[in-house]
Amino acid sequence: MTTENSTPPATPEFLGGSDGGSGHLISIADQTLAFRPVAIGDATPTGTQIARAAGKTPAPNVVVMALSGDGQLELVRPDEAVDLRQVNRFVVVESDRLYLLTINVERFEWPCRVISGAVVRKLGHVPADEEILFDREDQKDVVVGDTDLIDLEHHGVEAFHSRKRVWKLNVQGVVLDLTQPTISVRDAMIKAGFDVNARWYIFLKVHGQPKKEVALDYVVDLRTPGIEKIRLTPKGIDNGEGAPPPRRDFALLERDEIYLDNLGLRWETMVDAKRRWLLIHDYPIMAGYTIAKTCMALEIPLTYPGAQIDMFYAYPPLALTSGRAIDRTQVRAMILGLEFHGWSRHRNASAPWDAAHDCVATHLALVESAIAKEVGL
């Protein structure tokens, strides 16, 4: 497949020739779809004149097609005049056969080896709220814009299909698939599972631009080029840049602290709403999930290690890239104003908690096993 983005037509430039003649500058492409400037003497040339300007001898197998600014690709008959103020880009090819294509399984014939996305949309009656994809074997299908040109010179029948437009938005590591191009920050955060009632610094990141602080009612237009993500930073919690010393609201077992220090991750112990938490920041998450790191929270009972550590919690929440829901992850815990998602994973009678041996390290081994199981590891 070959594509070439078109631009809206400009008023044709008037050129003075050295021989006293004059001309108008148009753009012509051949079957390579590479446009080149060509001078033509008439402001309303016919298809025959355009073919001659392209160096083609008018013949039954010479096809002239006008490319408008909105991507429409239309045949120009040999005796048909074209107003260069309306369109000044043309595809001139020699074609001795019809090209076959399907649009949503319906079969069409096209007299030229090139076709624009706009024509595919028109031929297939594809609604404006759907996008068109060009099917490719053993490769990812390509989204075709209205102004893209497609080369149909392949063996067999080229296939296109349409689907509802999907816009993606990354909200602090949670990727949303949206069917509308605009969404408020509030709605995006709710869809991503974040508590909008918590205190946040909210930033919109656009490629090549400095981050922009926005409010909950700010509307993100995903049609804007370069939008990367919504970044959330809890107010009152350092984001890692010049972080204060980690909190140590209560002590763990000596072997726990040695183990955690050896992980090389920042960890803290804190008491919130009379619940004791161990927080492990930037805890790495294996492939198959939508985020690579999370804050892992373990609730440490007051009588630990006599009482067992049970379940685990994550913020941001873990979600599979496959889109499949993860069973038994409906428990929620508010920690410093942030909503952590809990995984209901418990020991059974065959492997009960052993206060003499079990600790943070052994519980994290169970955590890793539970996370890996969801991606088939």
BELCOR-V24988 format. One record per pair of residues at least 24 apart in sequence whose ideal C-beta (glycine too) atoms are under 10 Angstrom apart, sorted by the first residue. I is the first residue (numbers start at 1). J is the second residue. Records with the same first field share a line. If there is no record, write none. Layout:
I->J ; J
This chain:
1->134 ; 136 ; 139 ; 142 ; 144 ; 148 ; 149 ; 150 ; 151 ; 152 ; 153 ; 154 ; 158
2->31 ; 32 ; 33 ; 34 ; 113 ; 114 ; 148 ; 149 ; 150 ; 151 ; 152 ; 153
3->33 ; 114 ; 116 ; 117 ; 134 ; 142 ; 144 ; 145 ; 147 ; 148 ; 149 ; 150 ; 151
4->29 ; 32 ; 33 ; 34 ; 35 ; 67 ; 89 ; 91 ; 114 ; 116 ; 147 ; 148 ; 149 ; 150 ; 151
5->71 ; 145 ; 147 ; 148 ; 149
6->35 ; 67 ; 68 ; 69 ; 70 ; 71 ; 72 ; 73 ; 89 ; 116 ; 118 ; 145 ; 146 ; 147 ; 148 ; 149
7->35 ; 67 ; 69 ; 89 ; 147
8->68 ; 69 ; 70 ; 87 ; 89 ; 147
9->66 ; 67 ; 68 ; 69 ; 70 ; 84 ; 85 ; 86 ; 87 ; 88 ; 89
10->69 ; 84 ; 85 ; 88 ; 89
11->84 ; 85 ; 86 ; 88
12->39 ; 40 ; 43 ; 83 ; 84 ; 85 ; 86 ; 87 ; 88
13->37 ; 39 ; 84 ; 88
14->39 ; 43
15->39 ; 40 ; 41
17->41
23->53
24->53 ; 84 ; 85 ; 88
25->84 ; 88
26->50 ; 53 ; 54 ; 82 ; 84 ; 87 ; 88 ; 89 ; 90
27->67 ; 88 ; 89 ; 90 ; 91
28->53 ; 54 ; 55 ; 56 ; 64 ; 88 ; 89 ; 90 ; 91 ; 92
29->54 ; 65 ; 67 ; 89 ; 90 ; 91 ; 92 ; 93 ; 114 ; 149
30->54 ; 55 ; 56 ; 91 ; 92 ; 93 ; 94 ; 114
31->91 ; 92 ; 93 ; 94 ; 95 ; 112 ; 113 ; 114 ; 151 ; 153
32->93 ; 114 ; 151
33->91 ; 93 ; 113 ; 114 ; 149 ; 150 ; 151
35->67 ; 89 ; 90 ; 91
37->88
38->88 ; 90 ; 92
40->84 ; 88 ; 90
42->81 ; 82 ; 84
43->81 ; 82 ; 83 ; 84 ; 85 ; 88
44->81 ; 82 ; 83 ; 84 ; 85 ; 86
45->76 ; 80 ; 81 ; 82 ; 83 ; 84 ; 90
46->76 ; 77 ; 78 ; 79 ; 80 ; 81 ; 82
47->75 ; 76 ; 77 ; 78 ; 79 ; 80 ; 81 ; 82 ; 90 ; 92
48->76 ; 77 ; 78 ; 79 ; 80
49->76 ; 78 ; 81 ; 82
50->76 ; 78 ; 80 ; 82 ; 84 ; 90 ; 92
51->76 ; 78 ; 90 ; 92 ; 93 ; 94
52->92
53->90 ; 92
54->90 ; 91 ; 92 ; 93
55->92
56->92 ; 93 ; 94
57->94
59->94
60->94 ; 95 ; 96
61->93 ; 94 ; 95 ; 96 ; 97
62->92 ; 93 ; 94 ; 95
63->91 ; 92 ; 93 ; 94 ; 95 ; 96 ; 111 ; 112 ; 113 ; 114
64->90 ; 91 ; 92 ; 93 ; 112
65->89 ; 90 ; 91 ; 92 ; 93 ; 95 ; 111 ; 112 ; 114 ; 115 ; 116 ; 119 ; 149
66->90 ; 91
67->91 ; 114 ; 116 ; 118 ; 119 ; 147 ; 149
68->116 ; 118 ; 147
69->147
70->116 ; 118 ; 146 ; 147
71->116 ; 117 ; 118 ; 119 ; 120 ; 121 ; 122 ; 144 ; 145 ; 146 ; 147 ; 148 ; 149
72->116 ; 118 ; 119 ; 121 ; 122 ; 146 ; 147
73->110 ; 112 ; 114 ; 115 ; 116 ; 117 ; 118 ; 119 ; 120 ; 122 ; 147 ; 149 ; 150
74->116 ; 118 ; 119 ; 122
75->111 ; 112
91->115 ; 116 ; 149
99->151 ; 152 ; 153 ; 154 ; 157 ; 158
100->152 ; 156 ; 157 ; 158 ; 159
101->134 ; 150 ; 152 ; 157 ; 158 ; 159 ; 160
102->135 ; 157 ; 158 ; 159 ; 160 ; 161
103->132 ; 158 ; 159 ; 160 ; 161 ; 162
104->130 ; 132 ; 159 ; 160 ; 161 ; 162 ; 163
105->159 ; 160 ; 161
106->160
107->157 ; 159
108->157 ; 158 ; 160
110->150 ; 152 ; 158
112->152
113->150 ; 151 ; 152 ; 153 ; 154
114->149 ; 150 ; 151 ; 152 ; 153
115->144 ; 148 ; 149 ; 150 ; 151 ; 152 ; 158 ; 160
116->144 ; 145 ; 146 ; 147 ; 148 ; 149 ; 150
117->143 ; 144 ; 145 ; 146 ; 147 ; 148 ; 149 ; 150 ; 160
118->144 ; 145 ; 146 ; 147 ; 148 ; 149
119->146 ; 149 ; 150
120->144 ; 146 ; 148 ; 150 ; 158 ; 160 ; 162
121->145 ; 146 ; 160 ; 162
122->146
123->160
124->160 ; 161 ; 162
125->162
126->160 ; 161 ; 162 ; 163
127->162 ; 164 ; 165
128->165
129->162 ; 164 ; 165 ; 179 ; 180 ; 181
130->161 ; 162 ; 163 ; 164 ; 165
131->161 ; 162 ; 163 ; 164 ; 165 ; 166
132->160 ; 161 ; 162 ; 163
133->159 ; 160 ; 161 ; 162 ; 163
134->158 ; 159 ; 160 ; 161
135->159 ; 160 ; 161
165->222 ; 223
166->222
167->220 ; 221 ; 222 ; 223 ; 227
168->222 ; 227 ; 229
169->220 ; 222 ; 227 ; 228 ; 229 ; 230
170->205 ; 227 ; 228 ; 229 ; 230 ; 231 ; 290 ; 291
171->202 ; 220 ; 229 ; 230 ; 231 ; 232 ; 316
172->200 ; 202 ; 229 ; 230 ; 231 ; 232 ; 233 ; 291 ; 315 ; 316
173->229 ; 231 ; 232 ; 285 ; 289 ; 290 ; 291 ; 292 ; 293 ; 294 ; 316 ; 317 ; 318 ; 319
174->229 ; 230 ; 290 ; 291 ; 316 ; 317 ; 318 ; 319
175->229 ; 290 ; 291 ; 319 ; 321
176->222 ; 230 ; 290
177->323
178->220 ; 222
180->222
181->220 ; 221 ; 222 ; 223 ; 224
182->219 ; 220 ; 221 ; 222 ; 223 ; 224
183->219 ; 220 ; 221 ; 222 ; 230
184->214 ; 215 ; 216 ; 217 ; 218 ; 219 ; 220
185->214 ; 215 ; 216 ; 217 ; 218 ; 219 ; 220 ; 230 ; 232
186->215 ; 216 ; 217 ; 218 ; 219
187->216 ; 219 ; 220
188->216 ; 218 ; 219 ; 220 ; 230
189->216 ; 230 ; 232
190->216
192->230 ; 232 ; 290 ; 316 ; 317 ; 319
193->315 ; 316 ; 317 ; 319 ; 332 ; 339 ; 341
194->230 ; 232 ; 315 ; 316 ; 317 ; 338 ; 339
195->315 ; 332 ; 334 ; 337 ; 338 ; 339 ; 340
196->339
197->334 ; 337 ; 339
198->232 ; 234 ; 235 ; 236 ; 334 ; 336 ; 337 ; 338 ; 339
199->234 ; 235 ; 236 ; 237 ; 336 ; 337 ; 338
200->230 ; 231 ; 232 ; 233 ; 234 ; 235 ; 337 ; 338
201->231 ; 232 ; 233 ; 234 ; 235 ; 236 ; 237 ; 239
202->230 ; 231 ; 232 ; 233
203->229 ; 230 ; 231 ; 232 ; 233
204->228 ; 229 ; 230 ; 231
205->229 ; 230 ; 231
232->316 ; 338
234->315 ; 336 ; 337 ; 338
235->337
236->336 ; 337
237->281 ; 295 ; 336 ; 337 ; 338
238->266
240->266 ; 281 ; 282
243->281
246->270 ; 279 ; 281
247->271 ; 277 ; 279
249->276 ; 277
250->276 ; 277 ; 278 ; 300 ; 302 ; 304
252->276 ; 278 ; 300 ; 304 ; 305 ; 359 ; 360
253->300 ; 304 ; 305 ; 359 ; 360 ; 361
255->305 ; 359 ; 360 ; 361
256->300 ; 304 ; 305 ; 359 ; 360 ; 361 ; 363 ; 364
257->360
258->361
259->359 ; 360 ; 361 ; 362 ; 364
260->360 ; 361 ; 364
262->361
263->360 ; 361 ; 364
265->293 ; 296
266->295
267->296 ; 360
268->295
269->298 ; 300
270->297 ; 335 ; 336
271->300
272->333 ; 334 ; 335 ; 336 ; 337 ; 338
273->333 ; 334 ; 335 ; 336
274->302
275->299 ; 300 ; 301 ; 302 ; 333 ; 334 ; 335
276->300 ; 301 ; 302 ; 304
277->313 ; 333 ; 335 ; 336 ; 340
278->304 ; 309 ; 312 ; 360 ; 363 ; 364
279->313 ; 315 ; 335 ; 336 ; 340
280->312 ; 360 ; 364 ; 367
283->312 ; 314 ; 364 ; 367 ; 368 ; 371
284->368
285->314 ; 316 ; 318 ; 368 ; 371 ; 375
286->368 ; 371 ; 372 ; 374 ; 375 ; 377
287->321 ; 375 ; 377
288->318 ; 320 ; 321 ; 322 ; 371 ; 372 ; 374 ; 375 ; 376 ; 377
289->314 ; 317 ; 318 ; 319 ; 320 ; 321 ; 322 ; 326 ; 371 ; 374 ; 375
290->316 ; 317 ; 318 ; 319 ; 320 ; 321 ; 322 ; 323
291->316 ; 317 ; 318 ; 319 ; 321
294->318 ; 340 ; 341 ; 371
295->335 ; 338 ; 340
296->340 ; 364 ; 367 ; 371
297->333 ; 335 ; 338 ; 340 ; 341 ; 342
298->360 ; 363 ; 364 ; 367
299->333 ; 335 ; 340 ; 342
300->360 ; 363
303->355
304->353 ; 355 ; 358 ; 359 ; 360
305->353 ; 354 ; 355 ; 356 ; 357 ; 358 ; 359 ; 360
306->353 ; 355
307->353 ; 355
308->346 ; 347 ; 352 ; 353 ; 354 ; 355 ; 358 ; 363
309->347 ; 353 ; 358 ; 359 ; 360 ; 362 ; 363 ; 364 ; 366 ; 367
310->342 ; 344 ; 345 ; 346 ; 347 ; 353 ; 363 ; 366
311->342 ; 343 ; 344 ; 345 ; 346 ; 363 ; 366 ; 367 ; 370
312->340 ; 341 ; 342 ; 343 ; 344 ; 345 ; 363 ; 364 ; 366 ; 367 ; 370 ; 371
313->339 ; 340 ; 341 ; 342 ; 343
314->340 ; 341 ; 342 ; 343 ; 367 ; 371
315->339 ; 340 ; 341
316->340 ; 341
317->341 ; 342 ; 343
318->343 ; 371 ; 374
320->374 ; 375
321->375
322->374 ; 375
324->374 ; 375
326->370 ; 371 ; 374
327->374
328->370
329->374
343->367 ; 370 ; 371 ; 374
344->370
345->369 ; 370 ; 371 ; 373
